[in-house]
Amino acid sequence: MYDFSLRNQLLALVAALTMSSGLAGAEENLRISPLVRAVRLASRSVVNIHTEKDVAASQDNRLFQQRHRKVSGMGTGLVVDHRGYIVTNYHVIDGVSSITVTFDDGEACNASVVSYDRREDLAIIRIEVERDLDVMPTGSSDDLMLAETVFAVGNAFGYEHTVTSGIISALHRNVEVDEHQSYRNLIQTDASINPGNSGGPLLNVEGDVIGINVAIRSGAQRIGFAIPIDDARRVIARLLSVERLRGHSHGIRATTTLRGTGLQVEQIAGDSPAAACGLQPGDIITQAGDVQVRDEADLERAFLGLSAGAIVDIVSEKEGKSISRRLQLGSFGSDTARVDIQPSGSQTSPVDSRKSATKAVSLSDHAQPTLWDAFGIRVRELTVGELETVAGRPFPGASGEIRYNGGLRITAVRSNSPAAELLRKDDLLLGLDGYETVSLSNLEFILDPHRPNRTQRSRCQYLRPGMTPVEGTVSLP
């Protein structure tokens, strides 16, 4: 006879063990909070940055030759493209002689500076890697809420991948650091941000970047600031622009980011590759090449590393219909001898040997009349020889060494124009209103009357033949 009491006891024992196991699993899962998951997601695309800078050592006896010593610095960065492009703060890499990037698994790589924006305090650096890097998930900063939980990851005081948490304390803060640096529209947070966190992410509980940590309030406790990611991504797009870096053109001029939908085209340059392939205002770009396009930075990433004449497949939508087009990347001039100039003492990239090493790059003719009529100058890009005399070379400045990526040679100045109050023919225009001027597209952006943070009286850096770079002020039209 089957003993049902024994059967019931066995079933009860199995049930108790199952329940106990389930409770243990539940308790373990409860430990994996949204913040834990977000940190795990972010850790692969956050990098620690260590730098060295050569500074003059003081000498009590002036008869001795001045010596130099190395000063170490630190910061944090975010991978923005799988090929090794990383964004950080400009002040992290300003004037440094070497940059070392370290990943969470301990892998270390040397990095070089690609481009930067002093005013917005952002820079792009790059490492050479043979594998695809994890790109940091990007959120949005246009729907942030006061008291929303956030956390920061960074190289705090050199303690790599330090995680701190807090809330959003305030939005739209304007912060004046000194007479040379100010920030607008910052996120304020009480998540602990320390020296070394600069350039690192401020993340929400879903692990998306909503800001780039940039500053702390000296003497205060738990008052830190971050650049909103929407603002930062617009700057990143300019810093990754192939028109800026390589002199290649696509002609997609004005865009509006549609979160979760794509990038809406507002303006197309005439006689441009974008116009030739049929793109029109109102089109919503969702993919370019193998890059899913969410904003301007994604669009520029799709063109990185390509040569003039390369074909990029563009997928766009309009009135509910998906359209595929083929955009052929163009060039600002048919006789192009370009080098990628990198500051901080880095070596230049090889020059295209098919072109003349002494021929100046021609600029897009359709934009020159606007520059002439509005500002009063005509310019040309530099020959390779001219680039070598200025790009990456250290010049003395009020706060230490200054390095430039290049410039534009002024070929004519119109009398009684805004430019004529300061600039002369044959001057080398190095920077204007806080931005570098290494291409015509830089000037088009700087002179745009609708550009944010545009000032009427602007600082202008220029190099006159036989002199060192100087700075003056000039009126923008």
ABEGO torsion letter per residue (X at the ends): XBBAAAAAAAAAAAAAAAAAAAAAAAAAAAABBAAAAAAAAAAAABBBBBBBBBBBBBBABAABBBBBBBBBBBBBBBBABAAGBBBBBAAAABGBABBBBBBAAGBBBBBBBABBBAAAGBBBBBBBBABBBBBBBBBBAAABBBGBBBBBBBBBGGBBGBBBBBBBABBGBBBBABAABBBBGBBBBABBBBBGABGBBBBBAAGBBABBBABBBBGBBGBBBBBBAAAAAAAAAAAABAAAAAGBBAGBABBBBBBGAEBBBABBBBGBAAAAAGBBBGBBBABBEABBBABAAAAAAAABGBBBGBBBBBBBBBGGBBBBBBBBBBBBEABBBBBBBBBGGBBBBBBBAABBAABBBBBBAAAAAAAAAAAGBBBBBBBAAAAAAABGBBBBBAAEBBBBAEEBBBABBBBGBAAAAABBBGBBBABBGGBBBABAAAAAAAABAABBGBBABBBBBBBBBGBBBBBBBBBBX
